Amino acid sequence: MENFSDIRKLLRLTQEEMAVFLGISRSHYSMYESGQRTLPLEAMQHMAEIIASAKAFEARSKSVNSAEVKRMHASKEREINRLLHENEYQQALISRKIASLSEVEKVSAVRLHISDFLKNERRYSHGPAKAITAKIIKLQGEDKTEELVKLEIRFELLREEQKILEAKLEDTTSI
């Protein structure tokens, strides 16, 4: 074990982590790694055990059953499909809400136009015309523009999410 730095990097450990595993301080480990000191026998034995354990883990990782890998991919594919179906449902729901609010906005615009017409025409400025104008204003309700904009943004986000999910699904099925 000549190059401790390469071994440590192979194990993906920091100097601090390696020192803790070997039961020494980081500064001492740094000196061993740089060749300024010789690693004690006990620490060498610990390092050999760590390397053996890492190799055993790597061997087990490589021997993962292909059926298990297929099961994991199938599970991932099912989850992505579920998310896609939920996304489609949300898009349809928001699309209906947008259509409904758009229709309300059109009706409101017509009502406002009629109300303005009645207010500006002298012959309609009294009697039943005033009652109609008051009713139109009452029916007008609150402005739905803000809600409509929020729904349109949410719809666009769902479309982008759909693209991401479809890409993930393609990646999953191509493995």
N, C-alpha and C positions, 0 to 999 in steps of 0.2 A: 504494500500500500504506500506507494511513493507520493502520489499526488492527492493529498487530502481534499484540496479544492475541487478537483474533478469529481471525486466520490461524493462530496457534499452536494455539488450541483446536480449530479446524476440522481441523487435522492430528493432533489428539490427542497433542500433545507437551507435555512440561513445559518450563519456562523453561531448565532445565539442558540438556535434550536439544536444544532449539532453538539454544542458545548453542554447543553442541558442533558441531552441523551447520554453523553459520555461522562457526565458528572464532574465537569470542570468548568472554570470560568471562560467567558467568551474571549477575554484577552489572552489566556493561556492557549485556547484553541487556535486563535489567530497566529500565535507564535509557532505552533506545531504546523499549521497550514503553510506558513511562509518559510519553514525549514530552520527557524532560529532555535527550536527545541525539538527533542525527540519525544514522541508520544509514549507515555508509560504503558507497560504491558497490559494492565487492567483496562485502560482506555482503548487499547488496540483490540482487546477481546470484545469489548462493548461494540466497537465499530464493526467488527466481523459479524457479530450477532445482528446488528442493524442491517448490514448488507445482505445477509442470508435471509432475514425476514422480508426485506424489500424484493429480493429475487423470488421468494416463494409466493409473495402476493402477486407479482407480475406473471408468474407461471399460472396461478389460479385464474387471473384475469383473462389470460389468453385462451384458457380452456373452457371459457363460458360456453355453455351448450347453445348450439345454433337455434334450438327450439325455444330456449329462453329469450334469445335475441328477437326471434320472430314474434313471440308473445308480447314482448315489450313494444315492438313496432306496431303490432295490431292494436294494442291498448292506446298508444299514442294516436294512431289513426282514428280510432273510435272517438277519442276525446276531441280531436280537431274537427271531426264531422259533427259532433254534438255542438261545438262552438259555432260552426258554420250554420247549422240549422237555427240556432238561437239568434245568430246575426241576421239571417234571412227574415225570421219572424219579426225582429225589432225593426228592420228596414220596412217591412210591409206595414207594421203598426204606425210607424212615424210617417210613412208616405200617406196613409189614410188621414192622419191628423193634419198633415200639411195641406192636403186637398180640402179638408173640411174648413180649416182656418182660411185658406185662400178664398173659398166660397163666401165665408162670413165677411171677409175683407171686401169682396166685390159688392155684396149686398149693402154693407156699410157705406161704401163709396156712393152707391146709387141713392141711398137714403139721405146722405149729406147733400148730394146734388139737389135733390127734391127740396130739402129743407132750405137750402140757400136760395133756390128759385122762389119758393113761397115767401121768404123774408124780403126779397128784393122787388117783388111785384106788388104794387100798391093795391091792386084789386084783390089780392089774397092776404092782405096784412091784418085782417080782422076776422072775427067769428070762427067758422069751422077751420079755416086755414091755420089760425093760431093753435087750435087744438091738435090739428094734424102735425104741425111743426113740433109742438111739445111732445107728442107721442113719438115722433121720429127721434128726437133727441134722447128720450127715455129709452127707446129700443136700441139706440146706438151702442150703449154700454161702453166698455173699456176698449182701448186700442189693443189689438192682438198682434201688432207688428213685432214687438219684442219676442213674444212667444214663437211667432213664425220664424224669425231669424234663428232663434235657439234650436228649433226643430230642424231647420235646414242644415245648420252646422252639425248637429248630431247625426243627421242622415249621411252627410259627407264623411264624417268620421267612421261610421259603420261601413261605408263602401271601402274606405282605406283598410279597415280591419279585415274586411272580407278578402281583399287582395293579399294581405299578409297571411291569413289563414289558408288560402288556396295555395300560396307558395310553400307554406309549411307542409301542407298535405302532399303536394307534389314531391317535396324533398323526402318525406316519409315513405311514400310509395315507390320511390326510385331506389331506395336502399336495398 
